[in-house]
Amino acid sequence: MSNTTQTALTFTIGGELEINRLGYGGMQLTGPGVWGDAPDRETAKKVLQTAVESGVNFIDTADSYGPHTNEVLIADALHPYPNGLIIATKGGFDRTGPNQWIPNGRPEHIREAIEGSLQRLKVDRIDLWQLHRFDPKVPVEETLAPVVEAIQVGKIRHVGLSEVGIEDIERAEKVLPIVSVQNLYNLGNRRWEDVLDYTVQRGMAFIPWYPLASGPDKLASKIQAIASKHQATTAQIALAWLLKRAPNILLIPGTSSLTHLNENLAADKIELSDEDFAALAKA
């Protein structure tokens, strides 16, 4: 495991898109089970607007959130988009109901997903489109064929993958360049440590989903002790640890609360010492 002593606050995706490393994930602005629209749509729009006003320039969503409602909400809240705002979306799931996620990598589905996202987000080009999952029933080369077509005609700028291993990344890269990986990763769940280190070596962005799942209860006292020292919340410490863990990590904590949004966005003000970092890593 490696970490940087000084925490950089930006990372450049694909050699051209400079991202503030504390971004925002839109998934929680949906109904229960990530199904249906945000219960309080006006507050949800305010959360998105406040995030951008506070310096967030990277928002993560997916066509499957709602499904579709999250992309529409983002456009309603933020379009016309300010210069420099990067909205990343994903495709590759069928949704049949709350908490139901069925991988669908059929080329016709991916093609429809891309076109739908363009329309719902009201953009001519998606800056970062991510394959939500590999479909075990469809070779990824077939899944990515319409993505290559979309890049060629200017509808997609960069491509990322989600919940993948190193072999998956290398297989996809035989089809097109990959600039980011979005895997489950947080202080309490570091299953994808090898993939994170691989993305560091390759200069790819690593986007942890579920970044605030701080893991087993045994971590609570360790986090709380360090949080008290920094006059911070345990959530802020968990985010600060991720920022320090690797310079390519982009954080997308999601919330439907303005209070929690502001709390999360203050995490980049916390500079953990190397001792703090090591103590949390060993907890």
N, C-alpha and C positions, 0 to 999 in steps of 0.2 A: 504493500500500500504506500502510495506517495501522497504528499500534500505540499502546497505552496505556503511559504511563510507569509508573504504578503498576498492579500486577496484582491485580485483584479475584479473590477465590477462590470466589465463588458467582455464579450466574446464575438468573434466574427465568423458567421456561418458561410461556408462555400467561398471563402475568400473575399466576400463583398458585402454581406449584410451584418452590420455591427449591432449586436443585441445587448441591451441591459440585462444582466444575468438574473435579476429578479423580475420574472414575468407573471403572467396570470393564466390559469387554466379554467376554461368555461364550463366544465362538466357539471359543476354543482348548481349552475343556473338552469336547472331542469326540474321536472317533477320527481316524485319518489321512484327509485329504480332506474334513474336516468331516462324517464319516460314522460313525455309531454312537456309543455312549456313551463317556464319558471312560475311558481305559484304567485309571486308578487313581481309582476313584470316591470313595473316602474322602478322599484328598488333595484332589481337586477340591472336595468339600464343604467341607473345611477352608480352602481358598483363598477361597471365597465368604464363609464365616463370618468369616474374618480381615479381609477387605476391609470388610465392614460394621462390624465391631468397630473398625476403624481410621478410620472416619468416612465411608466411601463411602456415598452415599445414592442413587446412580444406577447401575443395572445394565442393560446392553443385551444382548438376546438376539434370537432369531427362531425361528419354527416350523420353519424349514428347517435349523437347526443340529442335525444328528443323522441325519435329521430328528426333531424332537419331543423327543429325549432331553435337550437342554440346558434346555428349559423345565421338564421333570420334575425334573432335577437341582437347579435353582434352588429349586423348591418344597420338595424333600426337604431341602435344606440350610438354608433360611431361613424357611419357613412354620412358625408364624404370623409374618408380617412385622412388623418393628418400625415404629413410627410414623415417617412421613417417608421411608420407603424407596420409591423410584420404580423400577419395573421396566418398561422399554420393550421392546416386542417388535415383530416385523415379519412380514408375510405377502406372498405374491406370487410364490413360486418352487415349481416341482415339482422334487423330487430323485429321480434315477434311479440314482444311484451316487456313489462318491467323486469329488469335484471336478466333479460334473455339476450345473449350475444352469440350469433352463429357466423363463423367465418365464411366469407364468400369471395373467392378470388377469381371467379369467372371473368374473363376479359370484358364481356358485355356489361357486367355489373360495375366493374371498375370504371369503364368508360362513362356510364350513367352517373356514377358517384362524382367523377371529376366535373362533368357538365353541370350537375346539380349544385355542387359547391360553388362554382363560378357564379351561377345565377343567384343563389341565396346570399352569398357574400357581396354581390354587386361589384365584382372585380373582373378584369380581363385576363389576369394572370395570378395564379396562386404562388406566393413566394416559397412556401415549403409545404409540399404535399407528402403525407406519410402513409405507408401501407400499414393499416391497423393490426393485421395479423397475417401470417402465412396461412393459406388454406391447404390442409393436408391432402385435399382431393384434387388440387389443381397445381401443376408445376409452376413455380414462381416465375419462370421465364415467360409463361403464358400470361400470368397475372400482370406482369410489368409491361407487356407489349403495348397496351394503350397508354401507359404512362410515358413511354418513350415517344409515342406519337404526339402526345400533348406537349412534351418538351419541344419537339421539333417545330410545332406550329406556334410556340410561344405562350401556351396556356399554363404551363408549370415552369418555375424557375429552378427549384431544387427539390430533391427527394430524400426522404428519411424512412426509417423502418421502426417498428414497434415490437417489443417483446421477442427479441431475436438473440441467438448466439453468434459467436464469431464465424462459424461455418456458414450460417445463414447470410450474414453480411457479405462474406466473400463470394457466395453464390450469386447474390443479387448484383454485386458489383461487376460481374461478368456481363450484365445486361445494361447497366447505367451507373453513373456515379452516385454514391450515397454520402450525404453530408451530416446526417444526424441519426441518433438511435434513442428511442424512448422506451425505457424498460422500468419495471418496478424496482425502486431502490430508495432506501432511507436508512436512517441510523440503526434501526432495529432489524432491517432485512437487506442483507448485502449479498444475496445470491449471485447477482450479476457483476461481482467485483472484477472478474477477468474481462468482461466486455467493456466495463468502464475504463480499465487500464488500456485496453486495445484502442478505444476511441481516442484516448489521450495521445497515444503514439501516432495515430493516423490523422490527428487534427480535426476529428469529427466532433460535433456537439453531442453531449449526453444529457438527455432530458428525463429526469426521474419522475415517474408518475407515482402518486401517493406519497409525496415527499414528507408529509407530516405524520405518517404512521411511525411513531417513535419506538415501536416494538414492545418487547416484554415489560411487565411491570417493574422488573428489577432495574430497568434503566431510569425509572422516574426519579429516584433519589439522587442518582448521579447527575442527571440533567438539572434537577432543581438546585443542587448545590452550586453548580456553575452558573445557572441562571441568576441566582441570588447575588453572586459575585459581580455579575455584569448588569444587575438591575434590569433583567430581561425576563420574558416569559419562556417556558419550556419550548413552545413552538418556535420562537425566535432563535433559540440556541440550536434546535434541530436543523433549521434552515441555514444558520451561520456555519454549522459543521459541514453541511453539504457544499456551501460556497467555498470553504477552505479545502475540502477533500480533493478537488481537482479543478483546474482553471477552465475546463470546457463544460462544466455543469451549468445548465440553464434551469432555473427553478420556475415551476408553474403551479404554486399553491392556489387552490381554488376556494372560494368562499362566497356565500350569498349575503355576508354581513359586512357593512362598511367598517365597523369596529375591528373585525378580524383582518380585513383587507389592510387597514392602516398599520395594524400590528405586524402583519407579515412583511409589509414593505419596509419596515424599519430594521429588518434583520441584517441588511447589508451595512448597517452602521456598527455592528458588533464585530470586533476583531478578536477572535479567539487566539489565545497564546498557543504555542506548540504543545505546551503541557496540557492545556484544556482539551485540545484536539485529541491528543493521545489518550487521555483519561476517558473521554467519551467513546473512542474507538475500541477501547478494551472492555467497556462496560458490558 
